[in-house]
């Protein structure tokens, strides 16, 4: 989910083509939201779905960037087709080194239930593991988002290659409608399964991102970008979110809440890709946020284990009393965040950056130059 090449649109945001620094900042903010939801007590979260919002933002960004990369590769190729084999090699070089190093290390350490579920994670089927066990009670639960992205990669490049741009926009709109219906019905029919982590449940987030990248400006695509429709979506989302913060929504309304949230996120991602100005531009123009965005994959990958590592280190030095119990949550968050940034930075320097150098050997189109992306 945090692994897409950071590339920027040329002109009217039709096909991402060069590095977009504000998108990296948005990634940083999104991963901080996920950390906040995982590390902070519930009363600090103000009844808001920080982690869910952050994850869905990553999915929208991924759909946007991956679709743009594929379209740009087709445009730059002499035969008008993306080299899908090279696309997969480049994705593997970005995702697999850090992922498998971490997974194998956890296996050797016999961390949590890693050995029991190792093959599910190794083949990017974590979401199916969670679905069939009907529980997020696994130390590697956050890998479900990576599994969804890998499953998306198996399908979407072929659709982009075979479908016209207009047909692809219709497919994306169909995916949005399908996900809305899937979330509204399947959990009712199969309550014994955790279906919210399956690709059909979140395909709309990836499809909404893809719509931003598609060079289509008619029909529903134009309607979704209109000011009246946009503010209607925003109003609907916040009404549903306010209701959800007080008591649980019905499954169909919860599905609708997610769809309105995704359309709101899509607008934010679209504006970010085109570069915000003003106060938002100042925040998203922060070099610190942009640097964190560069290592956001590592931040997400490692953050879930940092509290356990920190607890183990403290207990090794001072078994009793446990200092964690008396530290303020904000102090703990700061410590966890600093450790995670350190680990992710080391991962980027030692593993990820070196693997990415090899991407230059696998251009995604015959006549295209290597991507300027740092990913």
PEUR-V593368 format. One record per residue. N is the residue number from 1. RES is the residue in one letter. SS is DSSP state (alpha for helix, beta for strand, coil for the rest). Layout:
BEGIN
n=N res=RES ss=SS
n=N res=RES ss=SS
END
This chain:
BEGIN
n=1 res=X ss=coil
n=2 res=X ss=coil
n=3 res=X ss=coil
n=4 res=X ss=coil
n=5 res=X ss=coil
n=6 res=X ss=coil
n=7 res=X ss=coil
n=8 res=X ss=beta
n=9 res=X ss=beta
n=10 res=X ss=coil
n=11 res=X ss=coil
n=12 res=X ss=coil
n=13 res=X ss=coil
n=14 res=X ss=coil
n=15 res=X ss=coil
n=16 res=X ss=beta
n=17 res=X ss=beta
n=18 res=X ss=beta
n=19 res=X ss=coil
n=20 res=X ss=coil
n=21 res=X ss=alpha
n=22 res=X ss=alpha
n=23 res=X ss=alpha
n=24 res=X ss=alpha
n=25 res=X ss=alpha
n=26 res=X ss=alpha
n=27 res=X ss=alpha
n=28 res=X ss=alpha
n=29 res=X ss=alpha
n=30 res=X ss=alpha
n=31 res=X ss=alpha
n=32 res=X ss=alpha
n=33 res=X ss=alpha
n=34 res=X ss=alpha
n=35 res=X ss=alpha
n=36 res=X ss=alpha
n=37 res=X ss=alpha
n=38 res=X ss=alpha
n=39 res=X ss=alpha
n=40 res=X ss=coil
n=41 res=X ss=coil
n=42 res=X ss=alpha
n=43 res=X ss=alpha
n=44 res=X ss=alpha
n=45 res=X ss=coil
n=46 res=X ss=coil
n=47 res=X ss=coil
n=48 res=X ss=coil
n=49 res=X ss=coil
n=50 res=X ss=alpha
n=51 res=X ss=alpha
n=52 res=X ss=alpha
n=53 res=X ss=alpha
n=54 res=X ss=alpha
n=55 res=X ss=alpha
n=56 res=X ss=alpha
n=57 res=X ss=alpha
n=58 res=X ss=alpha
n=59 res=X ss=alpha
n=60 res=X ss=alpha
n=61 res=X ss=alpha
n=62 res=X ss=alpha
n=63 res=X ss=alpha
n=64 res=X ss=alpha
n=65 res=X ss=alpha
n=66 res=X ss=alpha
n=67 res=X ss=alpha
n=68 res=X ss=alpha
n=69 res=X ss=alpha
n=70 res=X ss=alpha
n=71 res=X ss=alpha
n=72 res=X ss=alpha
n=73 res=X ss=alpha
n=74 res=X ss=alpha
n=75 res=X ss=alpha
n=76 res=X ss=alpha
n=77 res=X ss=coil
n=78 res=X ss=coil
n=79 res=X ss=coil
n=80 res=X ss=coil
n=81 res=X ss=coil
n=82 res=X ss=coil
n=83 res=X ss=coil
n=84 res=X ss=alpha
n=85 res=X ss=alpha
n=86 res=X ss=alpha
n=87 res=X ss=alpha
n=88 res=X ss=alpha
n=89 res=X ss=alpha
n=90 res=X ss=alpha
n=91 res=X ss=alpha
n=92 res=X ss=alpha
n=93 res=X ss=alpha
n=94 res=X ss=alpha
n=95 res=X ss=alpha
n=96 res=X ss=alpha
n=97 res=X ss=alpha
n=98 res=X ss=alpha
n=99 res=X ss=alpha
n=100 res=X ss=alpha
n=101 res=X ss=alpha
n=102 res=X ss=alpha
n=103 res=X ss=alpha
n=104 res=X ss=alpha
n=105 res=X ss=alpha
n=106 res=X ss=alpha
n=107 res=X ss=alpha
n=108 res=X ss=alpha
n=109 res=X ss=coil
n=110 res=X ss=coil
n=111 res=X ss=coil
n=112 res=X ss=coil
n=113 res=X ss=coil
n=114 res=X ss=alpha
n=115 res=X ss=alpha
n=116 res=X ss=alpha
n=117 res=X ss=alpha
n=118 res=X ss=alpha
n=119 res=X ss=alpha
n=120 res=X ss=alpha
n=121 res=X ss=alpha
n=122 res=X ss=alpha
n=123 res=X ss=coil
n=124 res=X ss=coil
n=125 res=X ss=coil
n=126 res=X ss=alpha
n=127 res=X ss=alpha
n=128 res=X ss=alpha
n=129 res=X ss=alpha
n=130 res=X ss=alpha
n=131 res=X ss=alpha
n=132 res=X ss=alpha
n=133 res=X ss=alpha
n=134 res=X ss=coil
n=135 res=X ss=coil
n=136 res=X ss=coil
n=137 res=X ss=coil
n=138 res=X ss=coil
n=139 res=X ss=coil
n=140 res=X ss=coil
n=141 res=X ss=alpha
n=142 res=X ss=alpha
n=143 res=X ss=alpha
n=144 res=X ss=alpha
n=145 res=X ss=alpha
n=146 res=X ss=alpha
n=147 res=X ss=alpha
n=148 res=X ss=alpha
n=149 res=X ss=alpha
n=150 res=X ss=alpha
n=151 res=X ss=alpha
n=152 res=X ss=alpha
n=153 res=X ss=alpha
n=154 res=X ss=alpha
n=155 res=X ss=alpha
n=156 res=X ss=alpha
n=157 res=X ss=alpha
n=158 res=X ss=alpha
n=159 res=X ss=alpha
n=160 res=X ss=alpha
n=161 res=X ss=alpha
n=162 res=X ss=alpha
n=163 res=X ss=coil
n=164 res=X ss=coil
n=165 res=X ss=alpha
n=166 res=X ss=alpha
n=167 res=X ss=alpha
n=168 res=X ss=alpha
n=169 res=X ss=alpha
n=170 res=X ss=alpha
n=171 res=X ss=alpha
n=172 res=X ss=alpha
n=173 res=X ss=alpha
n=174 res=X ss=alpha
n=175 res=X ss=alpha
n=176 res=X ss=alpha
n=177 res=X ss=alpha
n=178 res=X ss=alpha
n=179 res=X ss=alpha
n=180 res=X ss=alpha
n=181 res=X ss=alpha
n=182 res=X ss=alpha
n=183 res=X ss=alpha
n=184 res=X ss=alpha
n=185 res=X ss=alpha
n=186 res=X ss=alpha
n=187 res=X ss=alpha
n=188 res=X ss=alpha
n=189 res=X ss=alpha
n=190 res=X ss=coil
n=191 res=X ss=coil
n=192 res=X ss=coil
n=193 res=X ss=coil
n=194 res=X ss=coil
n=195 res=X ss=alpha
n=196 res=X ss=alpha
n=197 res=X ss=alpha
n=198 res=X ss=coil
n=199 res=X ss=alpha
n=200 res=X ss=alpha
n=201 res=X ss=alpha
n=202 res=X ss=alpha
n=203 res=X ss=alpha
n=204 res=X ss=alpha
n=205 res=X ss=alpha
n=206 res=X ss=alpha
n=207 res=X ss=alpha
n=208 res=X ss=alpha
n=209 res=X ss=alpha
n=210 res=X ss=alpha
n=211 res=X ss=alpha
n=212 res=X ss=alpha
n=213 res=X ss=alpha
n=214 res=X ss=coil
n=215 res=X ss=coil
n=216 res=X ss=coil
n=217 res=X ss=coil
n=218 res=X ss=coil
n=219 res=X ss=alpha
n=220 res=X ss=alpha
n=221 res=X ss=alpha
n=222 res=X ss=alpha
n=223 res=X ss=alpha
n=224 res=X ss=alpha
n=225 res=X ss=alpha
n=226 res=X ss=coil
n=227 res=X ss=alpha
n=228 res=X ss=alpha
n=229 res=X ss=alpha
n=230 res=X ss=alpha
n=231 res=X ss=alpha
n=232 res=X ss=alpha
n=233 res=X ss=alpha
n=234 res=X ss=alpha
n=235 res=X ss=alpha
n=236 res=X ss=alpha
n=237 res=X ss=alpha
n=238 res=X ss=alpha
n=239 res=X ss=alpha
n=240 res=X ss=alpha
n=241 res=X ss=alpha
n=242 res=X ss=alpha
n=243 res=X ss=alpha
n=244 res=X ss=alpha
n=245 res=X ss=alpha
n=246 res=X ss=alpha
n=247 res=X ss=coil
n=248 res=X ss=coil
n=249 res=X ss=coil
n=250 res=X ss=coil
n=251 res=X ss=alpha
n=252 res=X ss=alpha
n=253 res=X ss=alpha
n=254 res=X ss=alpha
n=255 res=X ss=alpha
n=256 res=X ss=alpha
n=257 res=X ss=alpha
n=258 res=X ss=alpha
n=259 res=X ss=alpha
n=260 res=X ss=alpha
n=261 res=X ss=alpha
n=262 res=X ss=alpha
n=263 res=X ss=alpha
n=264 res=X ss=alpha
n=265 res=X ss=alpha
n=266 res=X ss=alpha
n=267 res=X ss=alpha
n=268 res=X ss=alpha
n=269 res=X ss=alpha
n=270 res=X ss=alpha
n=271 res=X ss=alpha
n=272 res=X ss=alpha
n=273 res=X ss=alpha
n=274 res=X ss=coil
n=275 res=X ss=coil
n=276 res=X ss=coil
n=277 res=X ss=coil
n=278 res=X ss=alpha
n=279 res=X ss=alpha
n=280 res=X ss=alpha
n=281 res=X ss=alpha
n=282 res=X ss=alpha
n=283 res=X ss=alpha
n=284 res=X ss=alpha
n=285 res=X ss=coil
n=286 res=X ss=coil
n=287 res=X ss=alpha
n=288 res=X ss=alpha
n=289 res=X ss=alpha
n=290 res=X ss=alpha
n=291 res=X ss=alpha
n=292 res=X ss=alpha
n=293 res=X ss=alpha
n=294 res=X ss=alpha
n=295 res=X ss=coil
n=296 res=X ss=alpha
n=297 res=X ss=alpha
n=298 res=X ss=alpha
n=299 res=X ss=alpha
n=300 res=X ss=alpha
n=301 res=X ss=alpha
n=302 res=X ss=alpha
n=303 res=X ss=alpha
n=304 res=X ss=alpha
n=305 res=X ss=alpha
n=306 res=X ss=alpha
n=307 res=X ss=alpha
n=308 res=X ss=alpha
n=309 res=X ss=alpha
n=310 res=X ss=alpha
n=311 res=X ss=alpha
n=312 res=X ss=alpha
n=313 res=X ss=alpha
n=314 res=X ss=alpha
n=315 res=X ss=alpha
n=316 res=X ss=alpha
n=317 res=X ss=alpha
n=318 res=X ss=coil
n=319 res=X ss=coil
n=320 res=X ss=coil
n=321 res=X ss=coil
n=322 res=X ss=coil
n=323 res=X ss=alpha
n=324 res=X ss=alpha
n=325 res=X ss=alpha
n=326 res=X ss=coil
n=327 res=X ss=coil
n=328 res=X ss=coil
n=329 res=X ss=alpha
n=330 res=X ss=alpha
n=331 res=X ss=alpha
n=332 res=X ss=alpha
n=333 res=X ss=alpha
n=334 res=X ss=alpha
n=335 res=X ss=alpha
n=336 res=X ss=alpha
n=337 res=X ss=alpha
n=338 res=X ss=alpha
n=339 res=X ss=alpha
n=340 res=X ss=alpha
n=341 res=X ss=alpha
n=342 res=X ss=alpha
n=343 res=X ss=alpha
n=344 res=X ss=alpha
n=345 res=X ss=alpha
n=346 res=X ss=alpha
n=347 res=X ss=alpha
n=348 res=X ss=alpha
n=349 res=X ss=alpha
n=350 res=X ss=alpha
n=351 res=X ss=alpha
n=352 res=X ss=alpha
n=353 res=X ss=alpha
n=354 res=X ss=alpha
n=355 res=X ss=alpha
n=356 res=X ss=alpha
n=357 res=X ss=alpha
n=358 res=X ss=alpha
n=359 res=X ss=alpha
n=360 res=X ss=alpha
n=361 res=X ss=alpha
n=362 res=X ss=coil
n=363 res=X ss=coil
n=364 res=X ss=coil
n=365 res=X ss=coil
n=366 res=X ss=coil
n=367 res=X ss=coil
n=368 res=X ss=coil
n=369 res=X ss=coil
n=370 res=X ss=coil
n=371 res=X ss=coil
n=372 res=X ss=coil
n=373 res=X ss=coil
n=374 res=X ss=coil
n=375 res=X ss=coil
END
